[in-house]
């Protein structure tokens, strides 16, 4: 019974707020969220754009440590369509260590573009938007009993963000994508067998961005310690299209069918925040400013060498003559 209640809490989490209807498009779209959910118009919001000049390298940021992520196939996970995303419930014994508190897993879900425009990540790197983004939501279980209690607390949540690009086929994602047609309508759910959740994450867990932000959906509580991995994972075009075309945000009884696409929020203001990076940026980007500066410096040095050469030549000749 307790387990059942817990599952219900996790599945309904994105809808657990008491405010009104919200969507990504139309009259209840993003610019209107703050009418019913004031935090959405407040400070420390997510997602953000990771601008190279706003990053600060922090050598003390250690690799993320995932505990009990390898789930047995005996374990049943609930895959659901909540009208805003596809969500997979996760058992709370899965947790993160190496953070200021112990954070237990609750669920993972996705944000994506459409079949025509495979650009649907929420965070961006220097303006680059990826095809999709996965969020693994954890709550501070050292301080709070469950996610509902933690969701609005400043130290309540820790979310891992993973960029997804279209490329190689990813067998780990097929563990649940192969069932996605079974949850076409809002409110539908089914059970899938547990698997190693680590396989959904990038190989390198030591390179990431870290900052204080918020839920990217209403009620937008600024309660999230964000860890967004630098390196994306790949899924095939076929897998991306399964995600981007299988779901509807409408209920089965509704006359109008509304495709569940473009479920990403645009980047928010930085509000004097600093983004820490666990890695040093080695890939220097050749912006036009940098190229112009380099040409200017090279020409300056060239002119200086020519002047020095002429001076030396004249000095030698003068010495010879005297
Ligand atoms: Zn999310």
Boltz pocket constraint, residues with backbone or C-beta under 6 A from the ligand:
constraints:
  - pocket:
      binder: B
      contacts: [[A, 109], [A, 110], [A, 111], [A, 135], [A, 216]]
      max_distance: 6.0
